[in-house]
Amino acid sequence: MPSGTTTRRAAAWASAPASLSPRERPVETEEEAKAMKLGDAAGHGLRYGIVLVLLWIGSMKFTAVEAKAIEGLVANSPFLGWIYGVLSVRAASAVIGVGELVIAGLMAARPVSARLALAGSGLAVGMFLTTLSFLVSTPGVFEESLGGFPALSVLPGQFLLKDVVLLSAAIWSFAEAWSAKAPEPRSPWTC
């Protein structure tokens, strides 16, 4: 037999409009409300954490130090290696930096436009998939003194591995913006 709380919760869900997402439906307990607020704060932390990382690292791409630091990663990439045939190391780094800054700006626009955040998050997913591909294309990722795979070198191996978390956060941001940009169901009787 269901408890009173379970019955009340089921009744609240049943009376809520079907168009509401689970996050918009009635919350039964104070603990559920706190958990929802914590989840919302974590989501903001994920999105704006990526924005911070991209602003910082994207800005660094305009320096000679950063251009030189990414040269080996880019040169060995099957997706980006061609760029040095077209641009200098510094110019290629600047182009990558502009891309990172644009992605950060699009993602940061979430409070005013879910569509812009969706575009930025989608681009971030592609960017982090590209940087994760460096794990297999860049020499020195695996620490040979420890027998190679699965032992990662500090640089570039462990440096690149963090992008698994950034990719996951970008996917979450994409999904959240996608669900927010979905049009509301409309009645044929409304304008």
PyMOL commands that set and color helices and strands:
alter all, ss='L'
color gray80, all
select helices_A, chain A and resi 4-15+30-60+64-75+81-85+89-108+114-137+144-146+154-161+163-181
alter helices_A, ss='H'
color red, helices_A
deselect
rebuild
show_as cartoon
